Amino acid sequence: METVDTKTEVPATLEQIEQRSGRLPRWPAVVLVTFVLIGAIVIGLWQVNVAYFALSPGPVGDVEELVGIEGEETFTPTGDLYMLTVSLQEVNIFEYAYAYFDDSIDLVEREIIRPSDQSPDEFRRANREAMDDSKDTAISVALQFVGYEVLDEGEGVLVSGILENTPADGVLENGDVITAVGDVPVSIRDDGINEIISNEIGDTVTLTVQRGEETLALEVTLVEHTTQPGRPMVGFQADTFNRITVFPFEVSIDTQNVGGPSAGMMYALTIIDLLTEGELTGGKVIAGTGTIASDGTVGAIGGIRQKVVAAQAAGAEVILVPEANLADALTMKDPAVEIFGVGTLEDAVGILEGLAAT
């Protein structure tokens, strides 16, 4: 007798069917697609910069290695004089978030660092020119401090960039040459800036400006500096117009790829140390920053917190900073490091000589 099997087969699960058919399960494919989409979004966002620059601690350099003197006797020091720098970088949204939570990095609006009407190449060129001015001023001041005669002249302060929404905006123009601040004639960049910051925030000053064939008297009311609290500003980038400097012998400074004027004080101190017998550093590791004017005044700089971090990481025992930056510098101070505020090159030399004597 033939029999019939009446047992009913249980239907296969979706996974079994997919396995039997040779297809992969759906969930790995979904995960893969999700990761691809997320990766594409991250890559896309990574290419988009936000309107900010990040200021972070930059390289530290031994200035003696950058200075060359020919035609005059020099004295090699045993201590070190370090210049300090800040790394400046445009950031995307991820870098912005990282910098926001890192106390050693400051975020500054892009317009404050580089005006919208200034290209990246123009920005770099302006910084290089500011560094060149700073070198010439530092050499000039240092040689005169030691006792040499130097010819250091220019034909005014050249306006090479204007910040939006500042007193300069709509008053000054690129290419203007400022020949006086108030009643004081100014012939080089550092003297012009020094005369401006000798006033108070809220003061109205008159700038004598040569614009083509026309001489103008332009009034501006000083506002607080966008990156240096407590310091007044007009809101323009400056260079020396037709600068001429003649030294009694050859002094060169290799600035490498560093721009801006903030190493001026350290250049001057290093030249003084090389040209004089004895130890200006007392054999210590000294780091510092600050602009230098032709009268020896040490001016405020940006990125002081980052520079203090870099100096301490490099092993500095003493840090010299402009008086205007001292309060901010102390917020990043390591207990083992001494930080001094200086107003002039003479102040800085005096502090170092005092430390060397102890």
VOGU-3710 file (C-alpha; in Angstrom, 3 decimals, decimal comma):
1> metvdtktev> 0,000/0,000/0,000  1,269/3,268/-0,888  1,422/5,805/1,882  1,343/9,567/1,667  3,536/11,703/3,998  1,230/14,327/5,378  3,938/16,178/7,460  3,954/19,891/6,642  7,420/21,539/6,277  7,978/24,612/8,447
11> patleqieqr> 8,623/27,691/6,248  12,262/28,876/6,238  13,172/32,131/7,999  14,178/35,213/5,972  17,778/34,692/7,016  17,691/31,027/5,867  16,155/31,988/2,547  18,844/34,671/2,033  21,570/32,199/2,948  20,183/29,554/0,600
21> sgrlprwpav> 19,923/32,041/-2,210  23,545/33,121/-1,667  22,592/36,716/-0,693  24,037/38,567/2,272  21,786/39,580/5,173  20,309/43,035/4,847  21,637/44,556/8,085  25,364/44,575/7,132  24,471/46,358/3,906  22,472/48,961/5,816
31> vlvtfvliga> 25,374/49,527/8,219  27,818/49,807/5,333  25,681/52,364/3,538  25,282/54,332/6,778  29,047/54,445/7,337  29,636/55,518/3,747  27,124/58,338/4,096  28,600/59,482/7,408  32,090/59,358/5,916  30,976/61,412/2,935
41> iviglwqvnv> 29,390/64,017/5,238  32,521/64,212/7,429  34,794/64,571/4,383  32,516/67,260/2,980  32,397/69,222/6,232  36,158/68,841/6,690  36,689/70,870/3,528  34,542/73,766/4,751  36,302/76,372/6,907  34,398/78,470/9,408
51> ayfalspgpv> 35,082/82,207/9,705  37,714/81,828/12,434  41,441/81,445/12,879  42,902/79,265/15,632  45,910/80,656/17,503  47,987/77,832/18,975  51,521/77,615/20,449  54,090/77,845/17,663  57,760/76,862/17,272  60,394/78,310/19,618
61> gdveelvgie> 63,696/79,423/18,106  67,138/80,232/19,533  67,711/83,743/18,176  71,506/83,512/18,320  71,350/80,877/15,573  69,455/83,343/13,362  71,694/86,397/13,815  74,856/86,945/11,779  77,364/89,752/12,438  80,301/90,469/10,114
71> geetftptgd> 83,005/93,079/10,513  82,850/93,356/14,321  83,982/91,216/17,238  81,283/89,104/18,879  81,064/87,204/22,175  79,245/83,862/22,153  76,890/83,547/25,148  76,408/80,353/27,164  72,733/81,004/27,852  69,869/81,084/25,370
81> lymltvslqe> 67,511/83,768/24,123  64,397/82,243/22,559  61,902/83,973/20,291  58,279/82,835/20,504  55,741/82,353/17,744  52,077/81,560/17,271  50,710/79,102/14,723  47,825/80,664/12,824  45,393/78,383/11,007  41,959/78,677/9,452
91> vnifeyayay> 39,725/75,979/10,941  36,831/73,780/9,891  33,913/72,904/12,172  35,720/69,936/13,751  38,919/71,888/14,397  36,815/74,727/15,787  35,160/72,334/18,271  38,535/70,925/19,333  40,037/74,399/19,794  36,994/75,571/21,768
101> fddsidlver> 37,757/73,081/24,529  41,568/73,491/24,467  42,680/76,232/26,859  45,941/76,738/24,983  44,163/77,669/21,734  42,287/80,906/21,095  39,698/81,380/18,357  39,662/84,771/16,634  37,264/85,938/13,937  38,863/85,710/10,510
111> eiirpsdqsp> 37,977/89,308/9,653  40,060/90,517/12,601  43,147/88,613/11,451  42,769/89,018/7,694  40,306/91,608/6,348  37,923/90,333/3,685  39,427/92,645/1,065  42,904/91,172/1,623  43,927/87,982/-0,165  45,976/85,273/1,594
121> defrranrea> 49,005/86,271/-0,504  48,582/89,923/0,451  48,254/88,890/4,096  51,488/86,884/3,955  53,281/89,701/2,165  52,147/92,234/4,782  53,418/89,976/7,555  56,774/89,543/5,844  57,075/93,286/5,396  56,217/93,840/9,056
131> mddskdtais> 58,940/91,354/9,992  61,453/93,139/7,750  60,615/96,445/9,427  60,937/94,801/12,826  64,377/93,394/11,979  65,695/96,754/10,809  64,333/98,504/13,887  65,743/95,859/16,238  69,199/96,063/14,654  69,129/99,850/14,733
141> valqfvgyev> 68,010/100,082/18,372  70,447/97,401/19,543  73,450/98,984/17,825  72,591/102,403/19,234  72,134/100,859/22,682  75,683/99,483/22,488  77,008/102,829/21,250  77,106/102,698/17,442  75,721/105,351/15,099  72,882/104,258/12,784
151> ldegegvlvs> 70,939/106,058/10,060  67,308/104,909/10,261  64,735/106,840/8,269  61,484/106,486/6,366  58,917/108,732/4,721  55,896/107,815/6,824  53,617/104,953/7,840  52,095/103,166/4,863  48,511/101,876/5,243  48,608/98,352/3,759
161> gilentpadg> 45,305/96,933/5,010  42,113/98,096/6,749  39,924/96,147/9,192  36,190/96,363/8,654  34,045/98,047/11,312  36,991/99,886/12,879  37,723/103,634/12,998  40,002/103,242/9,956  37,179/101,778/7,847  35,843/104,497/5,567
171> vlengdvita> 38,439/107,038/6,737  41,786/105,632/5,637  42,540/104,001/2,288  45,120/101,435/1,258  48,173/103,330/0,037  47,709/106,282/2,407  50,933/107,463/4,054  50,596/108,778/7,616  53,234/111,427/8,334  52,073/112,583/11,780
181> vgdvpvsird> 49,966/111,362/14,701  48,604/114,412/16,459  51,449/116,937/16,563  54,159/114,263/16,448  55,801/113,523/13,060  56,274/109,819/12,322  58,642/108,462/9,688  58,634/104,687/10,270  55,998/102,071/11,075  56,951/101,360/14,678
191> dgineiisne> 57,050/105,027/15,644  53,572/105,561/14,206  52,099/102,606/16,071  53,907/103,575/19,258  52,490/107,103/19,076  48,951/105,766/18,528  49,064/103,370/21,501  50,414/106,135/23,765  46,822/107,459/23,751  43,805/106,014/25,570
201> igdtvtltvq> 40,844/104,075/24,236  38,160/106,615/23,364  40,635/109,406/22,556  40,250/111,199/19,239  43,518/111,682/17,370  44,309/113,528/14,173  46,291/111,699/11,512  48,140/113,718/8,898  47,824/111,673/5,721  49,407/111,984/2,322
211> rgeetlalev> 46,996/110,594/-0,284  48,491/111,009/-3,714  49,139/114,717/-4,146  46,709/115,648/-1,375  47,540/116,204/2,328  44,629/115,410/4,668  43,966/115,847/8,388  41,765/112,891/9,374  40,263/112,410/12,828  39,737/108,935/14,284
221> tlvehttqpg> 38,455/107,836/17,682  40,502/105,001/19,120  38,770/101,757/20,088  39,959/98,745/22,062  42,180/96,391/20,126  40,332/93,328/18,865  42,950/90,836/20,102  44,874/92,803/22,755  42,561/93,975/25,563  43,367/97,380/26,993
231> rpmvgfqadt> 45,326/98,537/23,951  43,890/101,241/21,658  43,838/100,880/17,899  42,749/102,618/14,695  42,284/99,429/12,678  44,842/99,355/9,875  47,881/97,289/8,939  51,052/99,311/8,656  54,450/99,300/6,966  57,230/101,867/6,632
241> fnritvfpfe> 57,058/103,887/3,434  60,437/104,108/1,636  62,537/103,012/4,600  66,314/103,572/4,550  68,597/102,077/7,215  72,397/102,243/7,134  74,408/100,225/9,679  78,132/100,607/10,516  78,722/96,908/9,752  76,691/93,990/8,438
251> vsidtqnvgg> 74,045/92,460/10,699  71,655/89,877/9,272  68,684/88,053/10,768  67,321/84,904/9,162  63,594/85,041/9,881  62,944/81,794/7,998  59,161/81,497/7,502  58,148/83,694/10,462  56,159/86,861/9,800  55,026/89,815/11,871
261> psagmmyalt> 56,854/92,238/14,185  56,603/90,511/17,571  60,186/89,173/17,743  61,716/92,661/17,649  62,693/92,842/21,321  64,373/89,415/21,272  66,347/90,285/18,129  67,610/93,447/19,836  68,558/91,627/23,059  70,453/88,957/21,128
271> iidlltegel> 72,457/91,514/19,141  73,337/93,348/22,370  74,399/90,067/23,974  76,604/89,138/21,003  78,310/92,541/20,851  79,081/92,903/24,563  81,365/90,928/26,840  79,839/88,965/29,687  76,587/87,091/30,007  73,380/89,030/29,504
281> tggkviagtg> 71,422/85,822/30,154  73,470/84,714/33,150  73,620/81,303/31,473  69,846/80,910/31,781  67,227/80,007/29,174  65,354/83,257/28,482  62,301/83,458/26,223  60,493/86,594/25,224  58,261/88,473/22,839  57,366/92,070/22,038
291> tiasdgtvga> 57,626/94,602/19,239  60,374/97,197/19,321  60,081/100,864/18,321  62,973/103,077/17,280  63,006/104,724/20,727  63,334/101,309/22,413  59,717/101,040/23,492  58,458/97,445/23,732  54,948/97,109/22,306  52,110/94,652/22,899
301> iggirqkvva> 51,647/91,576/20,729  48,938/89,020/19,988  48,844/85,372/21,057  50,601/85,919/24,384  48,918/82,952/26,084  50,042/80,590/23,350  53,578/81,994/23,462  53,843/81,440/27,210  52,734/77,825/26,764  55,357/77,321/24,040
311> aqaagaevil> 58,114/78,955/26,118  57,425/76,787/29,138  57,314/73,634/27,009  60,739/74,598/25,595  62,256/74,805/29,078  62,414/78,587/29,535  63,324/79,695/33,045  62,411/83,357/32,482  59,884/84,912/30,078  59,890/88,593/29,106
321> vpeanladal> 56,595/90,034/27,821  55,293/93,539/27,070  53,746/95,212/30,105  50,422/95,428/28,266  50,380/91,618/27,921  51,545/90,718/31,428  48,120/90,045/32,964  47,171/87,595/30,185  50,604/85,968/30,278  50,268/85,232/33,983
331> tmkdpaveif> 47,066/83,221/33,387  49,202/80,509/31,739  52,195/80,733/34,107  53,937/77,613/35,376  54,999/77,984/39,060  58,604/77,150/38,161  58,887/79,990/35,613  59,391/83,729/36,199  57,489/86,147/33,954  58,392/89,839/33,767
341> gvgtledavg> 56,591/92,694/32,039  58,820/95,222/30,260  58,097/98,624/28,786  61,406/99,345/27,078  64,509/97,576/25,832  66,382/99,196/28,724  63,913/97,550/31,138  64,560/94,161/29,574  68,343/94,535/29,745  68,098/95,679/33,361
351> ileglaat> 65,988/92,672/34,346  68,407/90,248/32,695  71,439/91,902/34,258  69,757/91,656/37,656  69,017/87,960/37,166  72,589/87,322/36,020  73,916/88,916/39,180  71,894/86,642/41,487
//
